[in-house]
Amino acid sequence: MSSIVLATINARYLHTSFSLRYLQANLQELEPHSELLELTPEERPIDCLEKLLALEPKVVGFSVYIWNATATLDLLRLLRRVAPEVLVVLGGPEVSYEWQDQELFALCDYLITHEGDLAFPQLCRQLLDRKSVV
């Protein structure tokens, strides 16, 4: 079980997400309670959801880019139906601007626009303190 899951759908199988690793390193004392989940566009949304829920997250941070916005939306729709109690935080270039009219925004609990290196760990601390889970 991981209290925090940092997730993204990479552009392709060989691609890795530097941003997730950077965010995880900045979690400091929460880092041992976190896990990375890198998915690929070839995976079905239901399979991605199964991998995500197997980690039993309390908070999921999705890194959203132009190449994964649609696939992330499909995954979030499923997540909201199956596990609405999981707190969803969105960040990344695709949701940092003109986010108000995006369906992704309607499906998240929290949105971090622009740099999340300090904002994401601070938000996680507040959310997990409130839930008394780590």
LUMTIVEX-726248 format. One record per residue: residue number from 1; x, y, z of N, C-alpha, C in turn; residue in three letters. Coordinates in nm, 2 decimals, padded with zeros to 4 digits. Layout:
<sites>
+-----+--------+--------+--------+--------+--------+--------+--------+--------+--------+-----+
:   k :     nx :     ny :     nz :    cax :    cay :    caz :     cx :     cy :     cz :   r :
+-----+--------+--------+--------+--------+--------+--------+--------+--------+--------+-----+
: NUM :      X :      Y :      Z :      X :      Y :      Z :      X :      Y :      Z : ALA :
...
+-----+--------+--------+--------+--------+--------+--------+--------+--------+--------+-----+
</sites>
This chain:
<sites>
+-----+--------+--------+--------+--------+--------+--------+--------+--------+--------+-----+
:   k :     nx :     ny :     nz :    cax :    cay :    caz :     cx :     cy :     cz :   r :
+-----+--------+--------+--------+--------+--------+--------+--------+--------+--------+-----+
:   1 :  00.08 : -00.12 :  00.00 :  00.00 :  00.00 :  00.00 :  00.09 :  00.12 :  00.00 : MET :
:   2 :  00.05 :  00.22 : -00.09 :  00.12 :  00.35 : -00.09 :  00.02 :  00.46 : -00.07 : SER :
:   3 :  00.05 :  00.54 :  00.02 : -00.04 :  00.66 :  00.05 : -00.05 :  00.75 : -00.07 : SER :
:   4 :  00.06 :  00.77 : -00.14 :  00.07 :  00.86 : -00.25 :  00.12 :  00.78 : -00.38 : ILE :
:   5 :  00.05 :  00.80 : -00.49 :  00.10 :  00.74 : -00.61 :  00.11 :  00.85 : -00.71 : VAL :
:   6 :  00.23 :  00.86 : -00.77 :  00.26 :  00.96 : -00.87 :  00.25 :  00.89 : -01.01 : LEU :
:   7 :  00.16 :  00.93 : -01.09 :  00.13 :  00.85 : -01.21 :  00.13 :  00.94 : -01.34 : ALA :
:   8 :  00.16 :  00.87 : -01.45 :  00.15 :  00.94 : -01.58 :  00.14 :  00.83 : -01.68 : THR :
:   9 :  00.09 :  00.87 : -01.80 :  00.09 :  00.78 : -01.91 :  00.20 :  00.84 : -02.01 : ILE :
:  10 :  00.31 :  00.76 : -02.02 :  00.42 :  00.81 : -02.10 :  00.39 :  00.81 : -02.25 : ASN :
:  11 :  00.47 :  00.88 : -02.32 :  00.45 :  00.89 : -02.47 :  00.46 :  00.76 : -02.54 : ALA :
:  12 :  00.55 :  00.68 : -02.48 :  00.58 :  00.54 : -02.54 :  00.64 :  00.46 : -02.43 : ARG :
:  13 :  00.66 :  00.33 : -02.46 :  00.71 :  00.24 : -02.36 :  00.85 :  00.27 : -02.31 : TYR :
:  14 :  00.94 :  00.32 : -02.40 :  01.08 :  00.35 : -02.36 :  01.09 :  00.48 : -02.29 : LEU :
:  15 :  00.99 :  00.56 : -02.29 :  00.99 :  00.69 : -02.22 :  00.98 :  00.68 : -02.07 : HIS :
:  16 :  01.05 :  00.76 : -02.00 :  01.03 :  00.76 : -01.85 :  01.01 :  00.91 : -01.81 : THR :
:  17 :  00.94 :  00.92 : -01.70 :  00.90 :  01.05 : -01.66 :  00.99 :  01.11 : -01.55 : SER :
:  18 :  01.07 :  01.21 : -01.59 :  01.16 :  01.28 : -01.50 :  01.08 :  01.35 : -01.39 : PHE :
:  19 :  00.97 :  01.41 : -01.44 :  00.89 :  01.49 : -01.34 :  00.84 :  01.41 : -01.22 : SER :
:  20 :  00.79 :  01.29 : -01.25 :  00.75 :  01.21 : -01.13 :  00.86 :  01.18 : -01.03 : LEU :
:  21 :  00.98 :  01.15 : -01.08 :  01.09 :  01.13 : -01.00 :  01.13 :  01.25 : -00.92 : ARG :
:  22 :  01.12 :  01.37 : -00.98 :  01.15 :  01.49 : -00.92 :  01.05 :  01.52 : -00.81 : TYR :
:  23 :  00.92 :  01.50 : -00.84 :  00.82 :  01.52 : -00.73 :  00.84 :  01.42 : -00.62 : LEU :
:  24 :  00.87 :  01.30 : -00.65 :  00.89 :  01.20 : -00.54 :  01.00 :  01.24 : -00.45 : GLN :
:  25 :  01.11 :  01.28 : -00.51 :  01.23 :  01.32 : -00.43 :  01.20 :  01.44 : -00.34 : ALA :
:  26 :  01.11 :  01.52 : -00.38 :  01.07 :  01.64 : -00.30 :  00.97 :  01.61 : -00.19 : ASN :
:  27 :  00.92 :  01.49 : -00.19 :  00.82 :  01.45 : -00.08 :  00.89 :  01.44 :  00.05 : LEU :
:  28 :  01.02 :  01.43 :  00.05 :  01.10 :  01.42 :  00.18 :  01.05 :  01.30 :  00.27 : GLN :
:  29 :  00.99 :  01.33 :  00.38 :  00.95 :  01.23 :  00.48 :  00.84 :  01.14 :  00.43 : GLU :
:  30 :  00.77 :  01.19 :  00.33 :  00.66 :  01.11 :  00.27 :  00.71 :  01.02 :  00.16 : LEU :
:  31 :  00.83 :  01.03 :  00.11 :  00.88 :  00.95 :  00.00 :  00.87 :  00.80 :  00.02 : GLU :
:  32 :  00.90 :  00.75 :  00.14 :  00.88 :  00.61 :  00.16 :  00.74 :  00.56 :  00.15 : PRO :
:  33 :  00.64 :  00.65 :  00.15 :  00.50 :  00.62 :  00.14 :  00.45 :  00.65 :  00.00 : HIS :
:  34 :  00.54 :  00.66 : -00.09 :  00.50 :  00.69 : -00.23 :  00.54 :  00.59 : -00.33 : SER :
:  35 :  00.48 :  00.59 : -00.44 :  00.52 :  00.50 : -00.55 :  00.50 :  00.56 : -00.68 : GLU :
:  36 :  00.58 :  00.53 : -00.78 :  00.56 :  00.58 : -00.91 :  00.48 :  00.47 : -00.99 : LEU :
:  37 :  00.40 :  00.52 : -01.08 :  00.32 :  00.44 : -01.17 :  00.33 :  00.50 : -01.31 : LEU :
:  38 :  00.41 :  00.44 : -01.40 :  00.43 :  00.48 : -01.53 :  00.35 :  00.39 : -01.63 : GLU :
:  39 :  00.26 :  00.44 : -01.69 :  00.17 :  00.36 : -01.78 :  00.21 :  00.39 : -01.93 : LEU :
:  40 :  00.15 :  00.32 : -02.02 :  00.18 :  00.34 : -02.16 :  00.05 :  00.36 : -02.24 : THR :
:  41 :  00.05 :  00.43 : -02.35 : -00.07 :  00.45 : -02.43 : -00.13 :  00.32 : -02.48 : PRO :
:  42 : -00.05 :  00.22 : -02.49 : -00.09 :  00.09 : -02.55 : -00.18 :  00.01 : -02.45 : GLU :
:  43 : -00.18 :  00.05 : -02.32 : -00.25 : -00.02 : -02.22 : -00.40 :  00.03 : -02.22 : GLU :
:  44 : -00.49 : -00.06 : -02.20 : -00.63 : -00.03 : -02.19 : -00.66 :  00.05 : -02.06 : ARG :
:  45 : -00.75 :  00.15 : -02.06 : -00.78 :  00.22 : -01.93 : -00.81 :  00.13 : -01.82 : PRO :
:  46 : -00.89 :  00.03 : -01.84 : -00.93 : -00.07 : -01.73 : -00.80 : -00.14 : -01.67 : ILE :
:  47 : -00.71 : -00.17 : -01.75 : -00.58 : -00.23 : -01.70 : -00.50 : -00.13 : -01.62 : ASP :
:  48 : -00.50 : -00.01 : -01.67 : -00.43 :  00.10 : -01.60 : -00.50 :  00.12 : -01.46 : CYS :
:  49 : -00.63 :  00.12 : -01.46 : -00.70 :  00.14 : -01.33 : -00.67 :  00.02 : -01.24 : LEU :
:  50 : -00.66 : -00.10 : -01.29 : -00.63 : -00.21 : -01.20 : -00.49 : -00.20 : -01.14 : GLU :
:  51 : -00.39 : -00.16 : -01.22 : -00.26 : -00.14 : -01.16 : -00.26 : -00.03 : -01.06 : LYS :
:  52 : -00.33 :  00.08 : -01.08 : -00.34 :  00.19 : -00.99 : -00.40 :  00.15 : -00.86 : LEU :
:  53 : -00.52 :  00.08 : -00.87 : -00.59 :  00.04 : -00.74 : -00.52 : -00.07 : -00.66 : LEU :
:  54 : -00.44 : -00.14 : -00.73 : -00.36 : -00.25 : -00.66 : -00.26 : -00.18 : -00.56 : ALA :
:  55 : -00.22 : -00.06 : -00.58 : -00.13 :  00.02 : -00.49 : -00.21 :  00.08 : -00.37 : LEU :
:  56 : -00.34 :  00.07 : -00.37 : -00.42 :  00.12 : -00.27 : -00.39 :  00.27 : -00.22 : GLU :
:  57 : -00.39 :  00.36 : -00.32 : -00.35 :  00.50 : -00.29 : -00.46 :  00.57 : -00.21 : PRO :
:  58 : -00.42 :  00.67 : -00.14 : -00.51 :  00.77 : -00.08 : -00.51 :  00.89 : -00.16 : LYS :
:  59 : -00.39 :  00.92 : -00.22 : -00.37 :  01.04 : -00.31 : -00.30 :  00.99 : -00.44 : VAL :
:  60 : -00.36 :  01.04 : -00.55 : -00.29 :  01.01 : -00.68 : -00.26 :  01.14 : -00.75 : VAL :
:  61 : -00.14 :  01.16 : -00.78 : -00.10 :  01.28 : -00.86 : -00.07 :  01.24 : -01.00 : GLY :
:  62 : -00.15 :  01.29 : -01.09 : -00.13 :  01.27 : -01.24 : -00.06 :  01.38 : -01.30 : PHE :
:  63 :  00.04 :  01.35 : -01.38 :  00.12 :  01.44 : -01.46 :  00.06 :  01.44 : -01.60 : SER :
:  64 :  00.00 :  01.55 : -01.64 : -00.08 :  01.56 : -01.77 :  00.00 :  01.64 : -01.88 : VAL :
:  65 :  00.01 :  01.57 : -01.99 :  00.08 :  01.63 : -02.11 : -00.01 :  01.62 : -02.22 : TYR :
:  66 :  00.02 :  01.69 : -02.33 : -00.06 :  01.69 : -02.45 : -00.08 :  01.55 : -02.51 : ILE :
:  67 :  00.02 :  01.46 : -02.50 :  00.02 :  01.33 : -02.55 : -00.06 :  01.23 : -02.46 : TRP :
:  68 : -00.09 :  01.27 : -02.34 : -00.16 :  01.17 : -02.25 : -00.30 :  01.23 : -02.19 : ASN :
:  69 : -00.34 :  01.35 : -02.24 : -00.46 :  01.41 : -02.18 : -00.58 :  01.32 : -02.20 : ALA :
:  70 : -00.60 :  01.27 : -02.32 : -00.72 :  01.19 : -02.35 : -00.72 :  01.06 : -02.27 : THR :
:  71 : -00.60 :  00.99 : -02.27 : -00.59 :  00.87 : -02.20 : -00.61 :  00.89 : -02.05 : ALA :
:  72 : -00.55 :  01.00 : -02.00 : -00.57 :  01.03 : -01.85 : -00.72 :  01.06 : -01.82 : THR :
:  73 : -00.78 :  01.13 : -01.91 : -00.93 :  01.15 : -01.89 : -01.00 :  01.02 : -01.88 : LEU :
:  74 : -00.98 :  00.93 : -01.97 : -01.04 :  00.80 : -01.97 : -01.02 :  00.72 : -01.84 : ASP :
:  75 : -00.89 :  00.73 : -01.79 : -00.86 :  00.66 : -01.67 : -00.93 :  00.73 : -01.55 : LEU :
:  76 : -00.93 :  00.86 : -01.55 : -01.00 :  00.93 : -01.44 : -01.15 :  00.91 : -01.43 : LEU :
:  77 : -01.21 :  00.90 : -01.55 : -01.36 :  00.86 : -01.55 : -01.38 :  00.73 : -01.48 : ARG :
:  78 : -01.30 :  00.63 : -01.51 : -01.31 :  00.50 : -01.45 : -01.28 :  00.51 : -01.30 : LEU :
:  79 : -01.17 :  00.58 : -01.26 : -01.14 :  00.59 : -01.12 : -01.25 :  00.65 : -01.04 : LEU :
:  80 : -01.31 :  00.75 : -01.09 : -01.42 :  00.82 : -01.02 : -01.54 :  00.73 : -01.00 : ARG :
:  81 : -01.56 :  00.64 : -01.10 : -01.68 :  00.55 : -01.08 : -01.65 :  00.44 : -00.98 : ARG :
:  82 : -01.52 :  00.39 : -00.98 : -01.49 :  00.27 : -00.90 : -01.44 :  00.31 : -00.76 : VAL :
:  83 : -01.36 :  00.42 : -00.75 : -01.30 :  00.45 : -00.62 : -01.30 :  00.60 : -00.60 : ALA :
:  84 : -01.42 :  00.66 : -00.58 : -01.44 :  00.80 : -00.57 : -01.37 :  00.86 : -00.44 : PRO :
:  85 : -01.33 :  00.78 : -00.35 : -01.27 :  00.82 : -00.23 : -01.12 :  00.86 : -00.25 : GLU :
:  86 : -01.06 :  00.81 : -00.36 : -00.92 :  00.84 : -00.39 : -00.91 :  00.99 : -00.43 : VAL :
:  87 : -00.82 :  01.06 : -00.36 : -00.80 :  01.20 : -00.39 : -00.71 :  01.22 : -00.51 : LEU :
:  88 : -00.76 :  01.30 : -00.61 : -00.69 :  01.31 : -00.74 : -00.63 :  01.45 : -00.75 : VAL :
:  89 : -00.50 :  01.46 : -00.77 : -00.43 :  01.59 : -00.79 : -00.38 :  01.59 : -00.94 : VAL :
:  90 : -00.41 :  01.69 : -01.01 : -00.36 :  01.70 : -01.15 : -00.25 :  01.81 : -01.15 : LEU :
:  91 : -00.16 :  01.79 : -01.24 : -00.05 :  01.89 : -01.26 :  00.01 :  01.86 : -01.40 : GLY :
:  92 :  00.10 :  01.95 : -01.44 :  00.16 :  01.93 : -01.57 :  00.12 :  02.04 : -01.67 : GLY :
:  93 :  00.19 :  02.04 : -01.78 :  00.17 :  02.15 : -01.88 :  00.03 :  02.16 : -01.94 : PRO :
:  94 : -00.03 :  02.04 : -01.96 : -00.16 :  02.05 : -02.02 : -00.27 :  02.10 : -01.94 : GLU :
:  95 : -00.25 :  02.10 : -01.81 : -00.36 :  02.16 : -01.72 : -00.31 :  02.28 : -01.65 : VAL :
:  96 : -00.20 :  02.34 : -01.69 : -00.16 :  02.46 : -01.62 : -00.22 :  02.59 : -01.68 : SER :
:  97 : -00.27 :  02.58 : -01.80 : -00.33 :  02.70 : -01.86 : -00.47 :  02.66 : -01.92 : TYR :
:  98 : -00.56 :  02.75 : -01.91 : -00.70 :  02.73 : -01.97 : -00.76 :  02.60 : -01.92 : GLU :
:  99 : -00.74 :  02.58 : -01.79 : -00.79 :  02.46 : -01.73 : -00.94 :  02.46 : -01.69 : TRP :
: 100 : -01.00 :  02.58 : -01.68 : -01.14 :  02.59 : -01.63 : -01.24 :  02.51 : -01.71 : GLN :
: 101 : -01.22 :  02.50 : -01.84 : -01.32 :  02.43 : -01.93 : -01.28 :  02.29 : -01.96 : ASP :
: 102 : -01.17 :  02.24 : -01.90 : -01.13 :  02.10 : -01.93 : -01.21 :  02.00 : -01.85 : GLN :
: 103 : -01.25 :  01.89 : -01.91 : -01.32 :  01.79 : -01.83 : -01.23 :  01.73 : -01.73 : GLU :
: 104 : -01.10 :  01.72 : -01.76 : -01.01 :  01.67 : -01.66 : -01.02 :  01.74 : -01.52 : LEU :
: 105 : -01.04 :  01.88 : -01.53 : -01.05 :  01.96 : -01.41 : -01.17 :  01.92 : -01.33 : PHE :
: 106 : -01.28 :  01.89 : -01.40 : -01.40 :  01.85 : -01.33 : -01.39 :  01.72 : -01.26 : ALA :
: 107 : -01.29 :  01.64 : -01.29 : -01.28 :  01.51 : -01.23 : -01.17 :  01.51 : -01.12 : LEU :
: 108 : -01.10 :  01.62 : -01.10 : -01.00 :  01.62 : -01.00 : -01.04 :  01.68 : -00.87 : CYS :
: 109 : -00.97 :  01.65 : -00.76 : -01.00 :  01.72 : -00.63 : -00.91 :  01.84 : -00.62 : ASP :
: 110 : -00.79 :  01.84 : -00.67 : -00.70 :  01.95 : -00.66 : -00.62 :  01.97 : -00.79 : TYR :
: 111 : -00.59 :  02.09 : -00.82 : -00.51 :  02.12 : -00.94 : -00.39 :  02.21 : -00.91 : LEU :
: 112 : -00.28 :  02.16 : -00.95 : -00.16 :  02.24 : -00.93 : -00.12 :  02.30 : -01.07 : ILE :
: 113 : -00.12 :  02.43 : -01.08 : -00.08 :  02.49 : -01.21 :  00.07 :  02.54 : -01.19 : THR :
: 114 :  00.14 :  02.53 : -01.30 :  00.28 :  02.57 : -01.30 :  00.36 :  02.47 : -01.22 : HIS :
: 115 :  00.47 :  02.52 : -01.15 :  00.56 :  02.43 : -01.09 :  00.50 :  02.36 : -00.96 : GLU :
: 116 :  00.52 :  02.23 : -00.96 :  00.46 :  02.16 : -00.84 :  00.56 :  02.10 : -00.75 : GLY :
: 117 :  00.69 :  02.14 : -00.77 :  00.79 :  02.08 : -00.69 :  00.78 :  02.10 : -00.54 : ASP :
: 118 :  00.73 :  02.22 : -00.50 :  00.70 :  02.25 : -00.36 :  00.55 :  02.24 : -00.32 : LEU :
: 119 :  00.47 :  02.27 : -00.42 :  00.32 :  02.27 : -00.39 :  00.27 :  02.13 : -00.37 : ALA :
: 120 :  00.31 :  02.03 : -00.45 :  00.26 :  01.90 : -00.44 :  00.30 :  01.83 : -00.30 : PHE :
: 121 :  00.42 :  01.84 : -00.26 :  00.45 :  01.78 : -00.13 :  00.37 :  01.85 : -00.01 : PRO :
: 122 :  00.36 :  01.98 : -00.02 :  00.29 :  02.05 :  00.08 :  00.14 :  02.01 :  00.08 : GLN :
: 123 :  00.08 :  02.00 : -00.03 : -00.06 :  01.95 : -00.04 : -00.07 :  01.81 :  00.01 : LEU :
: 124 :  00.02 :  01.72 : -00.02 :  00.01 :  01.58 :  00.03 :  00.02 :  01.58 :  00.18 : CYS :
: 125 :  00.11 :  01.66 :  00.24 :  00.11 :  01.66 :  00.38 : -00.02 :  01.70 :  00.44 : ARG :
: 126 : -00.08 :  01.81 :  00.39 : -00.21 :  01.85 :  00.44 : -00.32 :  01.75 :  00.42 : GLN :
: 127 : -00.32 :  01.69 :  00.31 : -00.43 :  01.59 :  00.28 : -00.41 :  01.46 :  00.37 : LEU :
: 128 : -00.29 :  01.42 :  00.39 : -00.26 :  01.30 :  00.47 : -00.28 :  01.32 :  00.62 : LEU :
: 129 : -00.24 :  01.44 :  00.66 : -00.26 :  01.48 :  00.80 : -00.41 :  01.48 :  00.83 : ASP :
: 130 : -00.49 :  01.54 :  00.74 : -00.63 :  01.54 :  00.76 : -00.70 :  01.40 :  00.76 : ARG :
: 131 : -00.64 :  01.31 :  00.68 : -00.70 :  01.18 :  00.68 : -00.63 :  01.09 :  00.78 : LYS :
: 132 : -00.53 :  01.14 :  00.85 : -00.45 :  01.06 :  00.95 : -00.40 :  00.93 :  00.89 : SER :
: 133 : -00.35 :  00.93 :  00.77 : -00.30 :  00.81 :  00.71 : -00.16 :  00.84 :  00.64 : VAL :
: 134 : -00.07 :  00.76 :  00.67 :  00.06 :  00.76 :  00.60 :  00.11 :  00.62 :  00.60 : VAL :
+-----+--------+--------+--------+--------+--------+--------+--------+--------+--------+-----+
</sites>
